[in-house]
Each structure stands twice: as C-alpha cells, then as structure tokens.
C-alpha cells in the first residue's frame, strides 16, 4: 500500500553515552547479549496487531504490561516491506518518529532502523536518533536489517527515542521494524550491574 502524500555504511557503534548510563550497539546479537547479561526481560512490540495504512498519531499499545506509544507530526503509517515484515513510519516525509514508554522500568530499546520512500521501498541515507537522556547518534543506513539499540548499565531508564532522516533529501521516511525493549531486572541483578557494569568477571581457580 502506498502513502498518498504530496550511503550505505556499516557504522561501528559500541559506545557509551555522555551520561555513562547507556551502551549503544549496532547489531541485534550484541543487543541480546547485553540484555541477557543484565537479566532483563526482552519483549517485542507486535506491529501485526495493527492494520496497514495511515494511522492517527499517537498509536498506542501495551506489551508485557508496559504502555508505549508512537507519534509523529502529521500522523503515522504502517506498511509492509518486500520481505513481508510490517514496519512503522511517519505519514509525512522528513518528520520525527518518536517512541515513548509510560513506565519507568525500560532498561533497553532497539529496532531495525532504516529509511523508506512513499512506495514502501527501503532507501539509503542517514537517520538521527535521540534518546530521552540526551544521547544522540547519526547512522548511515540502507538495509531493513540495520539494527540499533541501547542497553542501560542499571542507573538510567529509557522513556523515549526519536528518529528523523538526516541530510537524506526529500521523500525520506524514518522507519522501524522489529521493535523491542527490555524491562527492569530483579534487585539482585541490578546490584551486580551497579558493582561491575557490563564487565564479566571470571573467578580465579
């Protein structure tokens, strides 16, 4: 279904934010490794629960008891990629797409992050991502499998992430699929994170 509306690069991205509270990764496997180490509970937002087409902003849902919403000026769009995967985008080009969590226990968030045109085709360009703690990252994207995520070291929670095309020309739409987040772990796991961050320690024999 089409919207009715008038530099591919593998970026190395394993860096902590200026707040030293979030670690960014550019692969799903790394994201899952860190989520697993933190004993967080990984959850996936099911976009198939919503109908394809133009959606009034905000789009709201609840996953594992956590309320979330997606919003964009001018509305949202749910489409289907050539692979058959559902994706979320803005209805108008070159607008910000914001994912917001109402709860206070979201310790990780990630998604396949890419650009599309109004024909549901994935295109090359750059996407600017900004988190609720002020962390900003710009990535070159060109594939629907380009994954970017952030995992907390235990002292910062994620309440929102905003995506926008960056220097990618007109007709670019910030788009997401495979949206996933992780919830706060037990108090014991948090204590381990506070002591050692993401550094695994092996006992001496």
PyMOL commands that place a pseudoatom at each C-alpha (Angstrom):
pseudoatom trace, name=CA, resn=UNK, resi=1, chain=A, elem=C, hetatm=0, pos=[0.000, 0.000, 0.000]
pseudoatom trace, name=CA, resn=UNK, resi=2, chain=A, elem=C, hetatm=0, pos=[1.390, 3.411, -0.935]
pseudoatom trace, name=CA, resn=UNK, resi=3, chain=A, elem=C, hetatm=0, pos=[1.350, 6.607, 1.104]
pseudoatom trace, name=CA, resn=UNK, resi=4, chain=A, elem=C, hetatm=0, pos=[-0.840, 9.226, -0.509]
pseudoatom trace, name=CA, resn=UNK, resi=5, chain=A, elem=C, hetatm=0, pos=[1.304, 12.332, 0.018]
pseudoatom trace, name=CA, resn=UNK, resi=6, chain=A, elem=C, hetatm=0, pos=[2.411, 15.368, -1.996]
pseudoatom trace, name=CA, resn=UNK, resi=7, chain=A, elem=C, hetatm=0, pos=[25.066, 5.946, 1.703]
pseudoatom trace, name=CA, resn=UNK, resi=8, chain=A, elem=C, hetatm=0, pos=[25.055, 2.538, 2.810]
pseudoatom trace, name=CA, resn=UNK, resi=9, chain=A, elem=C, hetatm=0, pos=[27.702, 2.029, 5.534]
pseudoatom trace, name=CA, resn=UNK, resi=10, chain=A, elem=C, hetatm=0, pos=[28.283, -0.366, 8.403]
pseudoatom trace, name=CA, resn=UNK, resi=11, chain=A, elem=C, hetatm=0, pos=[28.814, 2.013, 11.275]
pseudoatom trace, name=CA, resn=UNK, resi=12, chain=A, elem=C, hetatm=0, pos=[30.890, 0.819, 14.198]
pseudoatom trace, name=CA, resn=UNK, resi=13, chain=A, elem=C, hetatm=0, pos=[28.764, 1.670, 17.182]
pseudoatom trace, name=CA, resn=UNK, resi=14, chain=A, elem=C, hetatm=0, pos=[29.594, 0.281, 20.579]
pseudoatom trace, name=CA, resn=UNK, resi=15, chain=A, elem=C, hetatm=0, pos=[29.887, 3.402, 22.674]
pseudoatom trace, name=CA, resn=UNK, resi=16, chain=A, elem=C, hetatm=0, pos=[28.622, 4.741, 25.973]
pseudoatom trace, name=CA, resn=UNK, resi=17, chain=A, elem=C, hetatm=0, pos=[26.593, 7.920, 26.158]
pseudoatom trace, name=CA, resn=UNK, resi=18, chain=A, elem=C, hetatm=0, pos=[27.914, 11.113, 27.739]
pseudoatom trace, name=CA, resn=UNK, resi=19, chain=A, elem=C, hetatm=0, pos=[25.854, 10.193, 30.790]
pseudoatom trace, name=CA, resn=UNK, resi=20, chain=A, elem=C, hetatm=0, pos=[27.733, 6.864, 31.018]
pseudoatom trace, name=CA, resn=UNK, resi=21, chain=A, elem=C, hetatm=0, pos=[24.387, 5.205, 31.591]
pseudoatom trace, name=CA, resn=UNK, resi=22, chain=A, elem=C, hetatm=0, pos=[23.578, 3.683, 28.195]
pseudoatom trace, name=CA, resn=UNK, resi=23, chain=A, elem=C, hetatm=0, pos=[25.593, 1.495, 25.874]
pseudoatom trace, name=CA, resn=UNK, resi=24, chain=A, elem=C, hetatm=0, pos=[24.755, 1.584, 22.171]
pseudoatom trace, name=CA, resn=UNK, resi=25, chain=A, elem=C, hetatm=0, pos=[25.092, -1.378, 19.826]
pseudoatom trace, name=CA, resn=UNK, resi=26, chain=A, elem=C, hetatm=0, pos=[24.659, -1.816, 16.088]
pseudoatom trace, name=CA, resn=UNK, resi=27, chain=A, elem=C, hetatm=0, pos=[23.666, -5.476, 15.957]
pseudoatom trace, name=CA, resn=UNK, resi=28, chain=A, elem=C, hetatm=0, pos=[20.761, -7.476, 17.300]
pseudoatom trace, name=CA, resn=UNK, resi=29, chain=A, elem=C, hetatm=0, pos=[23.050, -10.207, 18.618]
pseudoatom trace, name=CA, resn=UNK, resi=30, chain=A, elem=C, hetatm=0, pos=[25.068, -7.722, 20.707]
pseudoatom trace, name=CA, resn=UNK, resi=31, chain=A, elem=C, hetatm=0, pos=[21.863, -6.192, 21.994]
pseudoatom trace, name=CA, resn=UNK, resi=32, chain=A, elem=C, hetatm=0, pos=[20.557, -9.605, 23.039]
pseudoatom trace, name=CA, resn=UNK, resi=33, chain=A, elem=C, hetatm=0, pos=[23.879, -10.467, 24.698]
pseudoatom trace, name=CA, resn=UNK, resi=34, chain=A, elem=C, hetatm=0, pos=[23.769, -7.314, 26.851]
pseudoatom trace, name=CA, resn=UNK, resi=35, chain=A, elem=C, hetatm=0, pos=[20.083, -7.756, 27.644]
pseudoatom trace, name=CA, resn=UNK, resi=36, chain=A, elem=C, hetatm=0, pos=[20.807, -11.322, 28.706]
pseudoatom trace, name=CA, resn=UNK, resi=37, chain=A, elem=C, hetatm=0, pos=[23.766, -10.315, 30.833]
pseudoatom trace, name=CA, resn=UNK, resi=38, chain=A, elem=C, hetatm=0, pos=[21.650, -7.725, 32.608]
pseudoatom trace, name=CA, resn=UNK, resi=39, chain=A, elem=C, hetatm=0, pos=[19.000, -10.368, 33.293]
pseudoatom trace, name=CA, resn=UNK, resi=40, chain=A, elem=C, hetatm=0, pos=[16.496, -8.042, 31.646]
pseudoatom trace, name=CA, resn=UNK, resi=41, chain=A, elem=C, hetatm=0, pos=[13.256, -9.399, 30.210]
pseudoatom trace, name=CA, resn=UNK, resi=42, chain=A, elem=C, hetatm=0, pos=[13.266, -8.939, 26.422]
pseudoatom trace, name=CA, resn=UNK, resi=43, chain=A, elem=C, hetatm=0, pos=[9.927, -8.019, 24.823]
pseudoatom trace, name=CA, resn=UNK, resi=44, chain=A, elem=C, hetatm=0, pos=[8.870, -7.485, 21.194]
pseudoatom trace, name=CA, resn=UNK, resi=45, chain=A, elem=C, hetatm=0, pos=[6.252, -4.980, 20.066]
pseudoatom trace, name=CA, resn=UNK, resi=46, chain=A, elem=C, hetatm=0, pos=[3.887, -6.761, 17.671]
pseudoatom trace, name=CA, resn=UNK, resi=47, chain=A, elem=C, hetatm=0, pos=[3.104, -4.404, 14.779]
pseudoatom trace, name=CA, resn=UNK, resi=48, chain=A, elem=C, hetatm=0, pos=[0.971, -7.105, 13.180]
pseudoatom trace, name=CA, resn=UNK, resi=49, chain=A, elem=C, hetatm=0, pos=[-1.672, -6.284, 15.774]
pseudoatom trace, name=CA, resn=UNK, resi=50, chain=A, elem=C, hetatm=0, pos=[-2.408, -3.084, 13.826]
pseudoatom trace, name=CA, resn=UNK, resi=51, chain=A, elem=C, hetatm=0, pos=[-3.851, -2.590, 10.347]
pseudoatom trace, name=CA, resn=UNK, resi=52, chain=A, elem=C, hetatm=0, pos=[-1.720, -1.468, 7.422]
pseudoatom trace, name=CA, resn=UNK, resi=53, chain=A, elem=C, hetatm=0, pos=[-2.255, 2.091, 6.258]
pseudoatom trace, name=CA, resn=UNK, resi=54, chain=A, elem=C, hetatm=0, pos=[-2.429, 5.606, 7.639]
pseudoatom trace, name=CA, resn=UNK, resi=55, chain=A, elem=C, hetatm=0, pos=[-2.744, 5.782, 11.423]
pseudoatom trace, name=CA, resn=UNK, resi=56, chain=A, elem=C, hetatm=0, pos=[-3.750, 8.764, 13.531]
pseudoatom trace, name=CA, resn=UNK, resi=57, chain=A, elem=C, hetatm=0, pos=[-0.991, 9.837, 15.918]
pseudoatom trace, name=CA, resn=UNK, resi=58, chain=A, elem=C, hetatm=0, pos=[-0.407, 8.634, 18.555]
pseudoatom trace, name=CA, resn=UNK, resi=59, chain=A, elem=C, hetatm=0, pos=[-0.524, 4.894, 18.039]
pseudoatom trace, name=CA, resn=UNK, resi=60, chain=A, elem=C, hetatm=0, pos=[-0.815, 3.298, 21.470]
pseudoatom trace, name=CA, resn=UNK, resi=61, chain=A, elem=C, hetatm=0, pos=[-0.285, -0.195, 22.764]
pseudoatom trace, name=CA, resn=UNK, resi=62, chain=A, elem=C, hetatm=0, pos=[0.697, -2.257, 25.765]
pseudoatom trace, name=CA, resn=UNK, resi=63, chain=A, elem=C, hetatm=0, pos=[3.280, -5.040, 25.795]
pseudoatom trace, name=CA, resn=UNK, resi=64, chain=A, elem=C, hetatm=0, pos=[4.037, -7.133, 28.882]
pseudoatom trace, name=CA, resn=UNK, resi=65, chain=A, elem=C, hetatm=0, pos=[2.150, -4.604, 30.995]
pseudoatom trace, name=CA, resn=UNK, resi=66, chain=A, elem=C, hetatm=0, pos=[4.225, -1.686, 29.702]
pseudoatom trace, name=CA, resn=UNK, resi=67, chain=A, elem=C, hetatm=0, pos=[2.329, 1.086, 27.906]
pseudoatom trace, name=CA, resn=UNK, resi=68, chain=A, elem=C, hetatm=0, pos=[4.011, 2.554, 24.837]
pseudoatom trace, name=CA, resn=UNK, resi=69, chain=A, elem=C, hetatm=0, pos=[3.074, 4.985, 22.097]
pseudoatom trace, name=CA, resn=UNK, resi=70, chain=A, elem=C, hetatm=0, pos=[4.372, 6.068, 18.702]
pseudoatom trace, name=CA, resn=UNK, resi=71, chain=A, elem=C, hetatm=0, pos=[3.808, 9.602, 17.473]
pseudoatom trace, name=CA, resn=UNK, resi=72, chain=A, elem=C, hetatm=0, pos=[4.660, 11.904, 14.592]
pseudoatom trace, name=CA, resn=UNK, resi=73, chain=A, elem=C, hetatm=0, pos=[3.509, 15.292, 13.393]
pseudoatom trace, name=CA, resn=UNK, resi=74, chain=A, elem=C, hetatm=0, pos=[1.072, 14.681, 10.552]
pseudoatom trace, name=CA, resn=UNK, resi=75, chain=A, elem=C, hetatm=0, pos=[0.316, 11.095, 11.529]
pseudoatom trace, name=CA, resn=UNK, resi=76, chain=A, elem=C, hetatm=0, pos=[1.832, 7.641, 11.211]
pseudoatom trace, name=CA, resn=UNK, resi=77, chain=A, elem=C, hetatm=0, pos=[1.963, 4.935, 8.588]
pseudoatom trace, name=CA, resn=UNK, resi=78, chain=A, elem=C, hetatm=0, pos=[2.101, 1.157, 8.903]
pseudoatom trace, name=CA, resn=UNK, resi=79, chain=A, elem=C, hetatm=0, pos=[3.423, -0.612, 5.819]
pseudoatom trace, name=CA, resn=UNK, resi=80, chain=A, elem=C, hetatm=0, pos=[4.731, -3.944, 4.623]
pseudoatom trace, name=CA, resn=UNK, resi=81, chain=A, elem=C, hetatm=0, pos=[8.268, -4.426, 3.311]
pseudoatom trace, name=CA, resn=UNK, resi=82, chain=A, elem=C, hetatm=0, pos=[9.188, -6.602, 0.333]
pseudoatom trace, name=CA, resn=UNK, resi=83, chain=A, elem=C, hetatm=0, pos=[10.275, -9.229, 2.889]
pseudoatom trace, name=CA, resn=UNK, resi=84, chain=A, elem=C, hetatm=0, pos=[6.735, -9.311, 4.247]
pseudoatom trace, name=CA, resn=UNK, resi=85, chain=A, elem=C, hetatm=0, pos=[7.692, -7.702, 7.571]
pseudoatom trace, name=CA, resn=UNK, resi=86, chain=A, elem=C, hetatm=0, pos=[5.453, -4.998, 9.000]
pseudoatom trace, name=CA, resn=UNK, resi=87, chain=A, elem=C, hetatm=0, pos=[7.078, -1.619, 9.665]
pseudoatom trace, name=CA, resn=UNK, resi=88, chain=A, elem=C, hetatm=0, pos=[6.192, 1.668, 11.333]
pseudoatom trace, name=CA, resn=UNK, resi=89, chain=A, elem=C, hetatm=0, pos=[6.904, 5.037, 9.759]
pseudoatom trace, name=CA, resn=UNK, resi=90, chain=A, elem=C, hetatm=0, pos=[5.739, 8.634, 9.585]
pseudoatom trace, name=CA, resn=UNK, resi=91, chain=A, elem=C, hetatm=0, pos=[2.971, 9.598, 7.182]
pseudoatom trace, name=CA, resn=UNK, resi=92, chain=A, elem=C, hetatm=0, pos=[4.745, 12.792, 6.096]
pseudoatom trace, name=CA, resn=UNK, resi=93, chain=A, elem=C, hetatm=0, pos=[8.349, 12.764, 4.888]
pseudoatom trace, name=CA, resn=UNK, resi=94, chain=A, elem=C, hetatm=0, pos=[11.277, 14.151, 6.882]
pseudoatom trace, name=CA, resn=UNK, resi=95, chain=A, elem=C, hetatm=0, pos=[9.362, 14.161, 10.166]
pseudoatom trace, name=CA, resn=UNK, resi=96, chain=A, elem=C, hetatm=0, pos=[10.340, 12.881, 13.589]
pseudoatom trace, name=CA, resn=UNK, resi=97, chain=A, elem=C, hetatm=0, pos=[9.077, 9.487, 14.697]
pseudoatom trace, name=CA, resn=UNK, resi=98, chain=A, elem=C, hetatm=0, pos=[9.005, 9.162, 18.492]
pseudoatom trace, name=CA, resn=UNK, resi=99, chain=A, elem=C, hetatm=0, pos=[8.571, 6.009, 20.560]
pseudoatom trace, name=CA, resn=UNK, resi=100, chain=A, elem=C, hetatm=0, pos=[7.586, 6.731, 24.171]
pseudoatom trace, name=CA, resn=UNK, resi=101, chain=A, elem=C, hetatm=0, pos=[7.273, 4.447, 27.188]
pseudoatom trace, name=CA, resn=UNK, resi=102, chain=A, elem=C, hetatm=0, pos=[4.970, 5.454, 30.040]
pseudoatom trace, name=CA, resn=UNK, resi=103, chain=A, elem=C, hetatm=0, pos=[6.570, 3.143, 32.592]
pseudoatom trace, name=CA, resn=UNK, resi=104, chain=A, elem=C, hetatm=0, pos=[9.811, 3.771, 34.471]
pseudoatom trace, name=CA, resn=UNK, resi=105, chain=A, elem=C, hetatm=0, pos=[11.379, 0.332, 34.090]
pseudoatom trace, name=CA, resn=UNK, resi=106, chain=A, elem=C, hetatm=0, pos=[12.503, 0.182, 30.453]
pseudoatom trace, name=CA, resn=UNK, resi=107, chain=A, elem=C, hetatm=0, pos=[16.208, -0.677, 30.548]
pseudoatom trace, name=CA, resn=UNK, resi=108, chain=A, elem=C, hetatm=0, pos=[16.815, -1.318, 26.836]
pseudoatom trace, name=CA, resn=UNK, resi=109, chain=A, elem=C, hetatm=0, pos=[15.318, -0.468, 23.480]
pseudoatom trace, name=CA, resn=UNK, resi=110, chain=A, elem=C, hetatm=0, pos=[16.226, -1.318, 19.909]
pseudoatom trace, name=CA, resn=UNK, resi=111, chain=A, elem=C, hetatm=0, pos=[14.783, -1.662, 16.427]
pseudoatom trace, name=CA, resn=UNK, resi=112, chain=A, elem=C, hetatm=0, pos=[15.676, -2.280, 12.823]
pseudoatom trace, name=CA, resn=UNK, resi=113, chain=A, elem=C, hetatm=0, pos=[16.206, 1.308, 11.707]
pseudoatom trace, name=CA, resn=UNK, resi=114, chain=A, elem=C, hetatm=0, pos=[16.064, 2.415, 8.080]
pseudoatom trace, name=CA, resn=UNK, resi=115, chain=A, elem=C, hetatm=0, pos=[14.562, 4.838, 5.580]
pseudoatom trace, name=CA, resn=UNK, resi=116, chain=A, elem=C, hetatm=0, pos=[11.724, 4.208, 3.147]
pseudoatom trace, name=CA, resn=UNK, resi=117, chain=A, elem=C, hetatm=0, pos=[10.128, 6.129, 0.300]
pseudoatom trace, name=CA, resn=UNK, resi=118, chain=A, elem=C, hetatm=0, pos=[6.396, 6.515, -0.279]
pseudoatom trace, name=CA, resn=UNK, resi=119, chain=A, elem=C, hetatm=0, pos=[6.331, 3.250, -2.222]
pseudoatom trace, name=CA, resn=UNK, resi=120, chain=A, elem=C, hetatm=0, pos=[7.443, 1.149, 0.771]
pseudoatom trace, name=CA, resn=UNK, resi=121, chain=A, elem=C, hetatm=0, pos=[10.930, 0.717, -0.711]
pseudoatom trace, name=CA, resn=UNK, resi=122, chain=A, elem=C, hetatm=0, pos=[13.973, 0.795, 1.588]
pseudoatom trace, name=CA, resn=UNK, resi=123, chain=A, elem=C, hetatm=0, pos=[16.377, 3.551, 0.520]
pseudoatom trace, name=CA, resn=UNK, resi=124, chain=A, elem=C, hetatm=0, pos=[19.868, 4.651, 1.540]
pseudoatom trace, name=CA, resn=UNK, resi=125, chain=A, elem=C, hetatm=0, pos=[20.505, 7.657, 3.730]
pseudoatom trace, name=CA, resn=UNK, resi=126, chain=A, elem=C, hetatm=0, pos=[21.140, 8.664, 7.319]
pseudoatom trace, name=CA, resn=UNK, resi=127, chain=A, elem=C, hetatm=0, pos=[18.965, 8.607, 10.420]
pseudoatom trace, name=CA, resn=UNK, resi=128, chain=A, elem=C, hetatm=0, pos=[19.382, 10.769, 13.516]
pseudoatom trace, name=CA, resn=UNK, resi=129, chain=A, elem=C, hetatm=0, pos=[18.428, 9.040, 16.767]
pseudoatom trace, name=CA, resn=UNK, resi=130, chain=A, elem=C, hetatm=0, pos=[17.950, 10.845, 20.075]
pseudoatom trace, name=CA, resn=UNK, resi=131, chain=A, elem=C, hetatm=0, pos=[17.226, 9.249, 23.433]
pseudoatom trace, name=CA, resn=UNK, resi=132, chain=A, elem=C, hetatm=0, pos=[15.452, 10.657, 26.456]
pseudoatom trace, name=CA, resn=UNK, resi=133, chain=A, elem=C, hetatm=0, pos=[18.733, 11.135, 28.351]
pseudoatom trace, name=CA, resn=UNK, resi=134, chain=A, elem=C, hetatm=0, pos=[20.120, 13.376, 25.578]
pseudoatom trace, name=CA, resn=UNK, resi=135, chain=A, elem=C, hetatm=0, pos=[22.203, 10.735, 23.797]
pseudoatom trace, name=CA, resn=UNK, resi=136, chain=A, elem=C, hetatm=0, pos=[22.277, 11.427, 20.039]
pseudoatom trace, name=CA, resn=UNK, resi=137, chain=A, elem=C, hetatm=0, pos=[23.592, 9.192, 17.271]
pseudoatom trace, name=CA, resn=UNK, resi=138, chain=A, elem=C, hetatm=0, pos=[23.563, 9.514, 13.475]
pseudoatom trace, name=CA, resn=UNK, resi=139, chain=A, elem=C, hetatm=0, pos=[23.827, 6.332, 11.419]
pseudoatom trace, name=CA, resn=UNK, resi=140, chain=A, elem=C, hetatm=0, pos=[24.158, 5.604, 7.726]
pseudoatom trace, name=CA, resn=UNK, resi=141, chain=A, elem=C, hetatm=0, pos=[21.501, 3.064, 6.802]
pseudoatom trace, name=CA, resn=UNK, resi=142, chain=A, elem=C, hetatm=0, pos=[20.488, 1.209, 3.689]
pseudoatom trace, name=CA, resn=UNK, resi=143, chain=A, elem=C, hetatm=0, pos=[19.048, -2.119, 4.728]
pseudoatom trace, name=CA, resn=UNK, resi=144, chain=A, elem=C, hetatm=0, pos=[15.885, -3.095, 6.556]
pseudoatom trace, name=CA, resn=UNK, resi=145, chain=A, elem=C, hetatm=0, pos=[18.064, -5.274, 8.800]
pseudoatom trace, name=CA, resn=UNK, resi=146, chain=A, elem=C, hetatm=0, pos=[20.138, -2.334, 10.136]
pseudoatom trace, name=CA, resn=UNK, resi=147, chain=A, elem=C, hetatm=0, pos=[19.663, -2.710, 13.891]
pseudoatom trace, name=CA, resn=UNK, resi=148, chain=A, elem=C, hetatm=0, pos=[20.464, -0.071, 16.515]
pseudoatom trace, name=CA, resn=UNK, resi=149, chain=A, elem=C, hetatm=0, pos=[19.772, -0.340, 20.213]
pseudoatom trace, name=CA, resn=UNK, resi=150, chain=A, elem=C, hetatm=0, pos=[20.722, 0.868, 23.670]
pseudoatom trace, name=CA, resn=UNK, resi=151, chain=A, elem=C, hetatm=0, pos=[21.069, -1.013, 26.937]
pseudoatom trace, name=CA, resn=UNK, resi=152, chain=A, elem=C, hetatm=0, pos=[21.247, 0.591, 30.379]
pseudoatom trace, name=CA, resn=UNK, resi=153, chain=A, elem=C, hetatm=0, pos=[24.046, -0.217, 32.800]
pseudoatom trace, name=CA, resn=UNK, resi=154, chain=A, elem=C, hetatm=0, pos=[21.496, -0.040, 35.603]
pseudoatom trace, name=CA, resn=UNK, resi=155, chain=A, elem=C, hetatm=0, pos=[21.254, 3.639, 36.548]
pseudoatom trace, name=CA, resn=UNK, resi=156, chain=A, elem=C, hetatm=0, pos=[19.332, 5.079, 33.570]
pseudoatom trace, name=CA, resn=UNK, resi=157, chain=A, elem=C, hetatm=0, pos=[15.950, 4.117, 32.141]
pseudoatom trace, name=CA, resn=UNK, resi=158, chain=A, elem=C, hetatm=0, pos=[14.725, 4.860, 28.622]
pseudoatom trace, name=CA, resn=UNK, resi=159, chain=A, elem=C, hetatm=0, pos=[11.496, 6.836, 28.327]
pseudoatom trace, name=CA, resn=UNK, resi=160, chain=A, elem=C, hetatm=0, pos=[11.647, 7.860, 24.657]
pseudoatom trace, name=CA, resn=UNK, resi=161, chain=A, elem=C, hetatm=0, pos=[13.614, 7.514, 21.413]
pseudoatom trace, name=CA, resn=UNK, resi=162, chain=A, elem=C, hetatm=0, pos=[13.186, 9.863, 18.433]
pseudoatom trace, name=CA, resn=UNK, resi=163, chain=A, elem=C, hetatm=0, pos=[14.158, 9.108, 14.821]
pseudoatom trace, name=CA, resn=UNK, resi=164, chain=A, elem=C, hetatm=0, pos=[14.452, 11.509, 11.891]
pseudoatom trace, name=CA, resn=UNK, resi=165, chain=A, elem=C, hetatm=0, pos=[16.003, 11.411, 8.397]
pseudoatom trace, name=CA, resn=UNK, resi=166, chain=A, elem=C, hetatm=0, pos=[19.268, 13.353, 8.413]
pseudoatom trace, name=CA, resn=UNK, resi=167, chain=A, elem=C, hetatm=0, pos=[20.557, 15.055, 5.230]
pseudoatom trace, name=CA, resn=UNK, resi=168, chain=A, elem=C, hetatm=0, pos=[18.749, 12.397, 3.197]
pseudoatom trace, name=CA, resn=UNK, resi=169, chain=A, elem=C, hetatm=0, pos=[16.792, 14.596, 0.804]
pseudoatom trace, name=CA, resn=UNK, resi=170, chain=A, elem=C, hetatm=0, pos=[13.049, 15.000, 0.413]
pseudoatom trace, name=CA, resn=UNK, resi=171, chain=A, elem=C, hetatm=0, pos=[10.821, 11.978, 0.317]
pseudoatom trace, name=CA, resn=UNK, resi=172, chain=A, elem=C, hetatm=0, pos=[12.597, 10.107, 3.127]
pseudoatom trace, name=CA, resn=UNK, resi=173, chain=A, elem=C, hetatm=0, pos=[10.621, 8.493, 5.922]
pseudoatom trace, name=CA, resn=UNK, resi=174, chain=A, elem=C, hetatm=0, pos=[12.174, 7.319, 9.210]
pseudoatom trace, name=CA, resn=UNK, resi=175, chain=A, elem=C, hetatm=0, pos=[11.076, 3.699, 9.572]
pseudoatom trace, name=CA, resn=UNK, resi=176, chain=A, elem=C, hetatm=0, pos=[11.285, 0.951, 12.191]
pseudoatom trace, name=CA, resn=UNK, resi=177, chain=A, elem=C, hetatm=0, pos=[10.627, -2.768, 12.394]
pseudoatom trace, name=CA, resn=UNK, resi=178, chain=A, elem=C, hetatm=0, pos=[11.491, -5.452, 14.942]
pseudoatom trace, name=CA, resn=UNK, resi=179, chain=A, elem=C, hetatm=0, pos=[10.871, -3.017, 17.800]
pseudoatom trace, name=CA, resn=UNK, resi=180, chain=A, elem=C, hetatm=0, pos=[11.925, -4.497, 21.124]
pseudoatom trace, name=CA, resn=UNK, resi=181, chain=A, elem=C, hetatm=0, pos=[12.535, -3.379, 24.673]
pseudoatom trace, name=CA, resn=UNK, resi=182, chain=A, elem=C, hetatm=0, pos=[13.667, -4.915, 27.942]
pseudoatom trace, name=CA, resn=UNK, resi=183, chain=A, elem=C, hetatm=0, pos=[12.249, -4.446, 31.394]
pseudoatom trace, name=CA, resn=UNK, resi=184, chain=A, elem=C, hetatm=0, pos=[13.997, -3.792, 34.677]
pseudoatom trace, name=CA, resn=UNK, resi=185, chain=A, elem=C, hetatm=0, pos=[15.552, -6.896, 36.252]
pseudoatom trace, name=CA, resn=UNK, resi=186, chain=A, elem=C, hetatm=0, pos=[15.374, -8.098, 39.806]
pseudoatom trace, name=CA, resn=UNK, resi=187, chain=A, elem=C, hetatm=0, pos=[17.012, -6.003, 42.538]
pseudoatom trace, name=CA, resn=UNK, resi=188, chain=A, elem=C, hetatm=0, pos=[19.787, -8.582, 42.810]
pseudoatom trace, name=CA, resn=UNK, resi=189, chain=A, elem=C, hetatm=0, pos=[20.730, -8.296, 39.159]
pseudoatom trace, name=CA, resn=UNK, resi=190, chain=A, elem=C, hetatm=0, pos=[20.665, -4.502, 39.435]
pseudoatom trace, name=CA, resn=UNK, resi=191, chain=A, elem=C, hetatm=0, pos=[23.117, -4.686, 42.323]
pseudoatom trace, name=CA, resn=UNK, resi=192, chain=A, elem=C, hetatm=0, pos=[25.502, -6.753, 40.193]
pseudoatom trace, name=CA, resn=UNK, resi=193, chain=A, elem=C, hetatm=0, pos=[25.238, -4.202, 37.379]
pseudoatom trace, name=CA, resn=UNK, resi=194, chain=A, elem=C, hetatm=0, pos=[25.896, -1.327, 39.755]
pseudoatom trace, name=CA, resn=UNK, resi=195, chain=A, elem=C, hetatm=0, pos=[29.055, -3.008, 41.009]
pseudoatom trace, name=CA, resn=UNK, resi=196, chain=A, elem=C, hetatm=0, pos=[30.533, -4.178, 37.747]
pseudoatom trace, name=CA, resn=UNK, resi=197, chain=A, elem=C, hetatm=0, pos=[28.684, -2.644, 34.814]
pseudoatom trace, name=CA, resn=UNK, resi=198, chain=A, elem=C, hetatm=0, pos=[28.831, -4.910, 31.764]
pseudoatom trace, name=CA, resn=UNK, resi=199, chain=A, elem=C, hetatm=0, pos=[32.255, -6.399, 32.598]
pseudoatom trace, name=CA, resn=UNK, resi=200, chain=A, elem=C, hetatm=0, pos=[32.072, -10.116, 33.165]
pseudoatom trace, name=CA, resn=UNK, resi=201, chain=A, elem=C, hetatm=0, pos=[34.387, -11.364, 35.909]
pseudoatom trace, name=CA, resn=UNK, resi=202, chain=A, elem=C, hetatm=0, pos=[35.757, -14.928, 35.978]
pseudoatom trace, name=CA, resn=UNK, resi=203, chain=A, elem=C, hetatm=0, pos=[36.793, -16.315, 39.329]
pseudoatom trace, name=CA, resn=UNK, resi=204, chain=A, elem=C, hetatm=0, pos=[40.400, -17.489, 39.646]
pseudoatom trace, name=CA, resn=UNK, resi=205, chain=A, elem=C, hetatm=0, pos=[40.833, -21.203, 40.204]
for i in range(1, 205): cmd.bond("trace and resi %d" % i, "trace and resi %d" % (i + 1))
show_as sticks, trace
zoom trace
